[in-house]
């Protein structure tokens, strides 16, 4: 026999309580308005009085949003036993939906101080930062399960990786460290954040540990890794993902080259680089890049020419016949993950510096899940049947 005397559906109870409070409050306010109308007119509704000062002419409707009410509960005290209710959780001072709303505010970009101010404004009670942190621990447990979830259900032909930098306290001083993020496009063409981890300085050891953790969780079928020219990333891809090629982000590469071009030749150099990446084949792009590099040298832009020659090979991987023409525009840059990083920075900027690495990692993960919990992951990003056709013809 179960020790629990009464079982209550909390969600249904909260819904019915909301409706009950709303209905009773509406009835009370309407009664007050009718009483005021009686006082102004000098007569009640339908009353025939000779001394009345005005007449009723019906009603009109107006919506009014009010603060949630606070109820006083009479909780029984028992001798010889502990009173535990199935209706209300012990020590709970806020309805669960209220706590979820406050947590959503924090994850959406509201600082802890602002959450406290909003809580006092709406519900008349404080939500101290320590209390909010305790409530977030339940969310963090769910985040840890999400970060370590298996990846064996799908293969991920395309993998986009990058790091987002933030400040955290380390040994009593504030230093810049990164959180590594990986987005995979699976065999159905949908995007999915497949990895998030603290990367310290984005060195080779960090990248190897990050990629190894994803492989241990079932990452497979990677054919192209897209990212910036990070230290250790290329060697990690070559050693740990032998079937994958590396595609350097075209946008970042162009910025690197243009940073070595004088203002006088900036417009010409930008147009020339665009012409290089407009080529329909990799061989044509390499030949065009050599022509542009030669012209740069003739204009005295030796550093830009050297940068172009050094990085053009790994920046034109997307032009190989192994990848469909229809995919080229989206696999040649890291713009997808850069947009996600901007959303992360928008949230972490409110915090400033984090007290430890775990708090930063958890907030970044929560922000990523908040941003991607819509059409971002539900909408098909690429038609992978094009890639399947190329793989079958190659085999």
Order of alpha helices (4+ residues) and beta strands (2+ residues): alpha-alpha-alpha-alpha-beta-beta-beta-alpha-beta-alpha-beta-alpha-alpha-alpha-alpha-alpha-alpha-beta-alpha-alpha-alpha
